[in-house]
Amino acid sequence: MLVGVPKEIKNHEYRVGLTPDSVREVVAHGHEVVVETNAGVGIGASDADYEAAGASILPTAAEVFAKAEMIVKVKEPQAVERKMLRPDHLLFTYLHLAPDPEQTADLVASGAVCIAYETVTDQKGRLPLLAPMSQVAGRLSIQAGATALQKANGGAGVLLGGVPGVAPAKTVVIGGGVVGAHAIEMAIGLGSDVTVLDRNVDVLDALSARFGSRLKTVFSNRAALEKEVLAADLVVGAVLVAGAAAPKLVTKEHIKAMKPGSVVVDVAIDQGGCFETSRATTHQDPTYIVDEVVHYCVANMPGAVARTSTYALNNATLPYVLALADKGYAAALRDIPGFMPGLNVYKGQVTVAEVAENLGYTY
Ligand code: NAD
């Protein structure tokens, strides 16, 4: 199969669909890969690196789209890219169609087969192509929080791990899923005093087994949440209710009552956020202050570490890319458990019930 990798064009997107190492694997499977010039600059991969891996470099996205049978990307295709899609194209990327009627209409009109990373499941119903970005965001949340706690950034001037003779800062993680577990790992690694709240006892059980006495686990209810948040120096919001907006667990009143200079990192901001005072921010201007509490609410946290994020994403996507190229989409979707839910648009038909219902397509 002829696989195409265009340069990402969404604002401040530095990731790329395939790394040179992934290209080498695809080529080793007997396929041809075309890459748009400079597609990898954001992750430190040059055209020469891609050529050494066996790809051909093309000067424009238009030429990549014209030549390729399968397009591998990171972000949803932008309007100009959607115009280049043909009925014989296979598109494999993040799509997030539910809130995006224009994109959905264009993908339907294109006649292409469009598979979305975010709806692929595994045998346990988890989301294996979303998990790497949650891992990145969870780990980054502690770096961001520790930086915001510094005096010059509006924080209380507290070092997360303290030093011998001075107690460490208290980190509270709300939601102990993928983001939460990775935040906990980093916070413990930095020597912070860490507590996690979750409303799922199995999650608390697993975290307790993993981190032992270095982590305090607390069943989440209103009273417990209030007590922990008011005592915290750093609160990481990492809850997810599948298919729904994040619940506003920390209220305006809680924020007012928190210690001055404490920090909240709302990782769940991409689902609306779990702090009542949260509003989405950008990497250019990541924080703002409400009632002396520093808020970090960047909606695309993995973009800050595009290189790590791209390699982590490729580790998860490559087996699917290879299966699509080797067998074609029909056999790949049929044979890999959980791959079929990834199919979002099939030759002019929306194939995800929620998207079809939300946007008024027949399903
Ligand atoms: P996950 O499903 O693995 O974990 C969510 C956890 O929240 C679960 O353990 C669940 O039991 C818990 N939870 C749900 N409601 C709760 C409540 N009321 N109180 C306490 N715990 C509760 O999800 P995840 O992959 O860890 O993602 C967490 C959030 O981070 C999601 O909103 C996701 O969209 C977001 N995210 C954001 C970024 C970013 O760049 N900002 C990147 C990746 C993920």
Residues whose N, C-alpha, C, O or C-beta is under 5 A from the ligand:
A	BS01	NAD	M133 S134 A137 I174 G175 G176 G177 V178 V179 G180 L197 D198 R199 N200 V203 S220 A238 V239 L240 V241 D266 V267 A268 D270 Q271 V298 A299 N300 M301 P302
